[in-house]
Amino acid sequence: MAKETDRRLRILMMIHRQADNSPYCFYVHEQAKALRALGHDVTVIACVGVMPMMERLRPAQAAVARETPEQAVVDGIPVYYPRALTLGNVGERLLGGRLLARAALPVARRLHREKPFDLVHAHMLPRDGHAGLLVARALGVPMALTVHGTDVLHYFEPGKTPWARNRRIAQEADALMAVSTLLLSRVAPWRGEGKITRVVPNGVDLSLVPEQTRTTPRAVISVGTLKARKCMDRTLEAFARLAGEYTDATLTIVGIGEMEGALRARIAELRLEERVTLTGGLPHEQVLARMAESDLFVLPSWGEGYGIVYIEAMAAGCIAVGAQGEGIEDTIRDGENGFLVPAGDTDAVCRVMRDVFAHRERYDALRERGRQAACALTWARNAETAEAIYQEMLNNWRQKHGQKGH
């Protein structure tokens, strides 16, 4: 619970409803739960995107909209799901988060009148960050913003000037948190001097991570959306080179996406149907269970702001293989508690696989160091760091606006 000397904060979190099997966005929900465990009063507004002819144009998104209630209480946290018109990439470029703010504001104002919020915490910069800023200013409270990945990697590219609106959001957020040093390095130059700008790593829910079983030796697992930047095809090719040499080795690929057909065709072409399994999408608990049965977690992908999946795999006892120059470099130290390879480098992935397959006992200490590094990254730690940033932000806000503390 929060310390007696600290005041219980009333926090409004904002993130759009994502088209997955989470209540709105699983890592935001984990942070909200951890803040609630510290004694804070957390409410979430998760706008649900709707558009004309959505059933035909975006059937998966339409199904999410149909199944999502107007409001719910999830793990003790009130969640509101106002409908917001979405106009795709063109609408985002023209309007940013204005449509999200327009949908969220009536709910936010009503709740604020009933019991005032101390702050708004928005997640993702271009749309949700803009909407969060508009809502926070309308309520007269400060806004914290967390950036997570593509919201920065796509919009704050090295050597390019970001859109003016995105620069303004980055500058005007009263506190900005990034889940990795990589993301912070992209946004920090646009923040200006004296702004609260911190790395706050995401966490792992250790209560969900099973004890490692490793029932199958030389088991490799890869988890993620089946799209090109995840490099599942490169992982498959690396595995295929070793399949004849290590006949007990297996590869499990978990996820859905546009590359599924090509991957299935390549597996058949390699005649590895008995050794390589494409599971499709799985519930989170089943993914963690499969990780606990595996030796190696391989995801040499690019465009990773951080990647909670790596630390989940490490906590479950896998040796993790990530890509150099990506956000996971904050946690994986090459050759010490995991491995880093050039993104999508089949030869490099194959070398790591071969070495671990051939000398499994040699890497027991490395595996344990990886597990300990991941287990230190709890959601409780994340929430405690965010709580300290909130207090600093609120102190700055009160000084700036001549308000007294409570």
Phi, psi and omega in degrees: 000162179295149179298151182297332181282347181263146177273140176295124183268147173255115190244130172255115177263143180228128175200142179289153179292120181270151184273064177223193184265019176268167178298330176198314177195116196295322183286330174291320179295321178297319177294318179299318178297318181292323176293322176297322179295335176280354177106004182272155182264107186247130173236144181241134167247118181238095182297140179255121182287133175226154180203160177300143178056032183295326179303324181274319187278322183221074186299323180295317179293324178296322179295320177298316180297319180296321188273349184271127180286173177290326177202160180201166171244116184243115182055038178084000183255121176293129180234129179247139186236067177293147179277135181231132176297131176243138183239022176071200184295324180295315179297322179296318181295320184282319192244348182059236182258017185297321180290324175295315180296321180298322179284324186279329189301316179302320178293313182298318181293318180297313180294325181291324177293321181291319180201108190300141173279148173275330185197161171250136174238107180261152179237133183084133191278304196298308182264304184293323178295318177295315178298318180298320178295316179296319180291316180300316181292324177295326180274346181077034180231162179284162179236128167264147182226132173249130174257144192238335184173258184297337178296341176251313185299329180275328188256344179236069182277142179302137178081359179239147177273123180296161174306148183301319181295319179293325175297319182294320178299314179299321182286321190271346175302132184287336171212137179238126177245138176239144184279356177207161177297323179302310181295319179300321182295334179282325187265326187306320180300341181262004184275325185091168184286147172077007180271146176286115184217113189223154166272126177230097184297148171292174183235185176228139178274098185294338180293339181266346186276118181282164173296143181292135179251321181044053181292334179247117178292153178054044177264127180249139178228145175224134185229130177163174176294136183278078176225167193303318187290345177280345173061033176298326179295324178291321177298318178299315181295321178297317179296318183300326180296334184257352188299322179288329181282322181241089189286349177265357182286145178226157176229129175243128178244120183249126176148171176231158179158181190289345181270003185300315181299315180295322179294317179297320179295320181290322177299317178295318180299323179278354182058047181245023183300330181278349186245336182243127182243126169259113186273343193075197178285142179229152172301153185305316182298323179290324176299313180297322178297319178293324176298318182294342178269358190250158176272313188237136169250122186237121176209081183276051190271162176247162182075031180259112177296321171207281179109083178301330183301328178295313184286333173296316180295317179297318179297329179278359175100008176279149164278123186263139176240113178242190184253144176295146175078008179253173186300332183291350175301340176297333185247315181276123174252115190304125178079354181253312178226013180171196180224145174237131180232161173301139184305129176070015183274101183298318181299316182293319178297318180298319179298317179296312180304312183299316182296317180290320177300319186280333187226058188300317183295330181300334186257013179298318180292320177297317179301317181292321177297322177296318179298316180294320179298318180290319183292341176286342183266075181268161175290332176298317178295318178302314182293322178296321177293315178298320179301316179295322178292319176304313183297318177296317180297316180294322176298316178297318181297316181295319177296319182293323185256007176069030181262150177271149175289165181268000000 
